Amino acid sequence: MKKSATFKIAPKKVMGIKNYEDRVFYTEEDGTDHFIMARQDSNAGKEYNDLTIKLIKSKFNECKARNKIDIPNEIVNLFSKMSKDIIEDNIDIKNLHISKDLKTIKLSDENQPDIKKEIKCQKTYIDEMGKYNTLSNKFIPKYSYYAYRDRVRKKNILLIRVEIPGNIENLTAIYEPYGKKKIIKIKGVKKKDDIPEMKEKGFVEIQDNRNYEEINYTILLREEIELNQETHISTVQFNEFEFNRFIIDENSSDEDDEKERENKTKEEKIKIASGVYIFKFEITQTCFKNIAKIFKRSNL
């Protein structure tokens, strides 16, 4: 069994900071210092924050291998990278403009500089552990989940069915606990469809208001759900339906009678995914019994 790492900390007197010579902070054997920060204006904050800020400034001044940082540009770069996680639309770095006085950053399209861009933040929730999770407003799939006993595998199964239309790649479902909350994280990439007609002469795109983006969606499970493992137990499945497609021979003309046109019509069978993706997780026997007590068995 692998032993967990341990470290020792010892008190160290504050030196070189006026009016704080009687105070201590704590440091490890390798020189790592531990400082305490608390909520501003709280009793703990009044006790520790001023000293901690002075200690951090002292450490910063002791560091000689420092490089000059262009703070406004660093903010712009970071905001552009984080935009897909915190707002509804990815922000291209070329659309972020720093004012001459370096006090403001303006968002505008370089091709339409006079049009104001609206920023919509994603919906988020923060759990009791301080972790946050985003719920995108742009694409929210519908889902349902069920529990049943797999007679062949002799396992209790949590069945999740998610509706995600379109061209989906790398779709996964992973269990991620957030404190007391139990979460299934659905991730994937929704890409543009392969349109064979694009090869045709004069093909132009008139309008496309569909969403093509990374899918990052959360399913919040009931507190009774207890999983045996954090990854789904089968490959991602999806339902397909079959229909007949009729193709009229290009050599037929309007002058052909109906019977002749029928003879020139070809029929082929096409399979199309319904857009319902299926994930299965194994749940504990206790969980299955609790679910059976709470919900009546479906007769469907």
N, C-alpha and C positions, 0 to 999 in steps of 0.2 A: 504494500500500500504506500502510495506516495505521500510523504510528509509535507504539510503546509509550511510555507516560508515564515520564519519568525525574525523579528528585529527588536533591538533594544534601544530605548530612548532615554536620555538623561537630561536633567536641567542644566542650563547654561546661562550665566549672568549676562545681562545687557551691558555692553561697553560702548562708550563714545556717543551716547545719545543723552543729552542733558535732561535732567529731571526723571530719568527712567533707570538710573543706575541700580536701584534696589529691586528691579523686576527681573524675571527669568523667562526664557522660552525653552523649548525642548528640541534636541537634535539627536540624530542617529550616529552610529559609529562611522558611517561613510561620509558624514558631513551634511546629510539631508536635514534641513531645518523644518520644524512644524510650527506654523503660526495659526492663531485663532482669529476668525472673523465672525461677527454676529450681526443680527439685524440692527440697522442704524437706529439710534436713540433708545434701544432697549437697554436694560441694566447690563447685560453681557456686552453689548456693543460699546457702551460707555467705558467699560472696563478694558476691553481688548483692542478695539479697532484703531485707535490713534497709534498705539505702540506697533501694531502689526504693519500699518502703512509706513511708519518710519523705518522699521526693520526691512521691509521690501525695498524702499528707496535706498537704504544703505547697501543692500545686496546688489542692487542695480548699479550703483556708483562704483562698487568694487570690481565689477566686470569690465575688463579692458578690451575683450574681443567683441566689440559691438559694431554692427553695420547700420548705416543710415537707412531709415525706413520711410517710404513715401506713404504716409498714413491714409490720405484720401484715396489713392489708387488701390491700396490694400483693402480698404472698405468696399470700393466698387467691385474689385475682383471677388471678394468673399460673398458679397450680396448676390452677384450674378450666379455664383456656384450654388448658393443656398436657395435660390429663388424657387427651384422645382420642389423643394421640401416645405416652404413656408407660405408661398402664394400660389394662385391658381394658374398663372402663366409663367413659363420660363422667360427670364429677362436676359436679352443679349447684352453683353458688356458694351457694345458700340452704341447702345441707346441710353447709357448712363453718362451724364455730362456734369463735370465738376465746375462750380462757379469760379470766377477769377480770384475772389477773396478766400476761396477754399473753405467756405462755411456751409455751403449747400450742395446737394447732389440732385440733379433734375433728371427725371425719366421722360424721354420723348423719342419718337421714331425719327431717325435721321432723314428719312424721306418726307416726313410730315412733321416738322419741328414745332409748328404752331398748335397742333392738336394735343390736348392733354390726355395722358394715358391714365387709366383707372387701375388701381391695384386692389385686388380682392384676396384677402388672406384665406388660407385653408382653414376648415373647421378643425379644432384640436381639443383634446382633453388631457388633463394632467392627473396622474394617479397619486395615491398617497405616498409613493416612493419618490415622487418628483420627476418621474419619467413622463414624456409626452408622446402622443401619437396623433398623426394627422388623418383627417378624413377629407379627401378631395371632393370639392363641389362639382368638378367638371364631369366626372364619371363615377356614379355610384351604382354598382350592380345589385340586382335583387338576388336573394339567396334563401334557402330553406335548409334545415337539418333535422335528422331523424336518428333514432337508435333502434337497433335490432340485433338478434342473435344469429350469427352465421353458422348454420348447421354443419357445413362442410369443414370449415376451418376451426369450428368450435371456439369462436371468439365473439366478444361483444363489440359491435361496430357503431361508430358515429359516422353517419352518411351525410355529406354536405354537397348540395347541388347549387351551383352559382351560374347565373345568366350573364355571359359576357359575349356580345355579338362582335363580329369582325374578325380580322386576321390577327390571331393571338399567338405569341411565341413565348417560350421559356416560362410557362405558367407553373407556379409552385404554391404550396400551402404549408406553412410552418407554424407550430404552436409556440407562442411567446408569452410567458407569464409576466404580468405587470403588477407586482405586489399581490393583492388578493384577487385581481381581475384575471380572467382566463381568456386569452385572445388567439384567434387564428389569423395569421397575416397572409393575405393573398397578394402575390407579386407576379408580374409578367410585363410584357411589352405588347402594346396594340399598335400594329403597323398598317400602312396603307395597303389596300387590296391590290392584287396583281390583276390589272385590267388589260386583257389581250387587245382590246380595241385601241389602246394607246399607240399601237404600231401603225394604225390607219392614217392615211394622208389627211392633214388638216385637223387632227384631233386637238381640241383645246379644252381646258378646264374652265367651266363657267362659274361654278359655285361648289364649295365643299366645306360644310360647317361641322363635319364629324370630328371627333377627338382622336388624335393619334399621340399616345403618350405612354409613359411607364405607368403600369397599374400598381397601386400601393394601397390596398384596401384592408380594412380591419373588420373581422367578425367577432363581436363580444359574446362569448358563450355564457350560458347560465352557470351559476355558482355550483350547481350539482354535478357538472361535468368533470370527470377525472380521467385524464388520458394515461395510457400505459407507456406511450412513447411520443416524442415531440414531432416526428415526421409522419406523413401519411403512409399507409401500409401498401398501397398499390400505385401503379403509374396513373397519371391523370387520364381520366376517361371522358368521352363526350358522346352524346347521342347523335345518331345520323338518321335521316329519313330519305327514302328513295322516291324519285318521281320520273315520269317519262317525258322526254323532250322530243319534240317533233321538228325536223329540219326539212324545209322545202328545197328540192333540187333547184340549183341556180339556173339550170337550162330550161326549166319550165317557164311558160309565158302566160300572160293573162288570157290568151286566146284558147288555151287548153281547157277542155271540159273538166268538170269536177272529178270524174272517175279517173281520168288520166293524171290529174294533179295528185290524187291520192296515191296512185302507183309510183309517182316520183318523190313522195314524201318519205323520209327516213325517220326511224324511231330509235332512240337510244336511251338507256337508263342512266340517270345521274344521281349521285349521292351527295347530300349537303349536310354539314353539321348543323345541329339545331341551336348551337350557342349555349347549351347547358353543359357545364363541366362538372365532373363528379370527383370528389375526394373522399377517402375513407380513412378514419383513424380508429385505433383500437382503444376501447375504454375499459375500465375496471369492472369487475363483477358487482362490487358495491354500488358503483355509479349506475350500472344498468338496473339494479334492483330499485334504487331510489327513483330513477326516471320512470320505471314501470308503475311505481306507487303514485307518482304525481300526475302522470298523463295516462289516459285510457288507451288501450291498444287500438290501432287503426284497423278498420275492416276493409280498407281500400285494396 
